[in-house]
Amino acid sequence: MSQSVPPPQSGNPFAGGPAAAPQPYPQAPVPPPAPARNNIALGLLAALGAALVAAGAYGGLGGALEREIGYAAVGVGLLVGFVAGKVGGRNPVLAVGAAAFAAGAVYLGQLVAIAVVFSKLGQASFTEIFFENFTELADLWKTAADGMTYVFLGIGALTAFAGAKKGAA
């Protein structure tokens, strides 16, 4: 009589070898905590900060090139809206607030651009033109505003509204 020889041990539990000891609890990675969302005040505050930064960049770029740039207004709106949606969440108030802040940022950026152009002409320093003669600067903007100026304001607001929706997704 011959004795049967057991198959070689490969370590594979499905190959007929000894099964691995079952673990009582599977080791799943712990998900990170969810970010704070649906915080309207924080979202609006972040949108305001982004609007001020974007207005400075938009005005500096426009003043350096001495012309209005429509694509930059799109960038202002997207930045403000995306920040509002990412920080604040899905609340519709954030989209409307971001649109208002973006329109204000485009307006403020246009004023900064005018002040930069006048300071480059040697009329006075930028701070003197912008802070000490702000009412005259706003009157000059009102006089020089044409249809495209208002289109840029609308583009900034519209892209901020859409950016807030995308940022919250």
HUDARA-V112307 format. One record per run of one state. SS is the DSSP state (~ for helix, > for strand, _ for the rest). FROM is the first residue (numbers start at 1). TO is the last residue. Records with the same first field share a line. If there is no record, write none. Layout:
# HUDARA-V112307
SS->FROM-TO  FROM-TO
This chain:
# HUDARA-V112307
_->1-12  16-39  66-69  89-91  121-125  133-133  145-146  169-169
~->13-15  40-65  70-88  92-120  126-132  134-144  147-168
